[in-house]
Amino acid sequence: MILVHGREYGTAEQIATRLGGDVTVAMVRNWAARDGLESIRVGRTVYYPLDQAATIERDKRVTGRGRPRRLDVEAVAAA
């Protein structure tokens, strides 16, 4: 994880790990492609903001669409 202007960013793998076991790397990348998750590229590595990813994950979890996901209270509270 890196800190940019007071905002925590991580790779897709790091974001998936922080948000819980049912969030995959592919889901994080899909959020960037489909749901407007911001990204910054540093060299060959792409970083995503943890707070925005957590918001998208929470919104998708409560909509009732798709497969049901577990609530990881600690990950949501950390974001």
Secondary structure, DSSP 8 states (H G I E B T S, - for coil): -EEETTEEEE-HHHHHHHH-TT--HHHHHHHHHHS----EEETTEEEEEHHHHHHHHHHHHHH--SS-----HHHHHH-
